[in-house]
Amino acid sequence: MGRKPMDKQRIEDPKVRAVWAKRLMPLLLRGELHNENMETIAQKAGVSKATFYKHYSSKELVLSDVIELKIEQISSFAALLFDERESYMKRYANALQTVSEELAGISNDFLIFLKNRHPELWQKIHDLTALATKSFRAFYEQGIEENILENFDVNVMALTDRIIINALTDPNVLIENNISIATFIEEYFLMKSKAIFK
């Protein structure tokens, strides 16, 4: 009679995992670790495989932590849009700069990988696009009310943003047009800012 396998006790330490997620994020978002095993990923995180397994039982959990961290970083744009210490135009510029910088390291290969292999994590991308649409809509409404923005139809503008953002989450659109997600966001919102500010 063989030994009964024991369940490994996992350590729930979000601070440690956040440090590793930050180390792994650039590699994962560039698509460099898709086909690597846990031992290689642990090495890239700077820890032993045994230590890594105490915190993670699978690559999917590692990827989930990285996605959560990246979404948190991108989502910081929303607070910048409503930072009343800054002028309206500066808020808009700061929010766009943050989004652009945070998206800069995400490769089209990574988006394809995420969409095709991890639909449950891909849903988090859609949740982020919903936050972006809602935040910019509130920004437009406030700007029109305060007579800083042109008086345009907020519903149309929010819908346009939603369509654009949804198109950007389709990596094939970016590949077909040979453009990065960061560049597209930067150019789109720059063009739009020239039309909406008085």
Sequence and secondary structure as in RCSB ss.txt:
>XXXX:A:sequence
MGRKPMDKQRIEDPKVRAVWAKRLMPLLLRGELHNENMETIAQKAGVSKATFYKHYSSKELVLSDVIELKIEQIS
SFAALLFDERESYMKRYANALQTVSEELAGISNDFLIFLKNRHPELWQKIHDLTALATKSFRAFYEQGIEENILE
NFDVNVMALTDRIIINALTDPNVLIENNISIATFIEEYFLMKSKAIFK
>XXXX:A:secstr
             HHHHHHHHHHHHHHHHTTSSTT  HHHHHHHHTS HHHHHHH SSHHHHHHHHHHHHHHHHH
THHHHHT TTS HHHHHHHHHHHHHHHHTT  HHHHHHHHHH HHHHHHHHHHHHHHHHHHHHHHHHHHHTT B 
   HHHHHHHHHHHHHHHT HHHHHHTT  HHHHHHHHHHHHHHHHB 
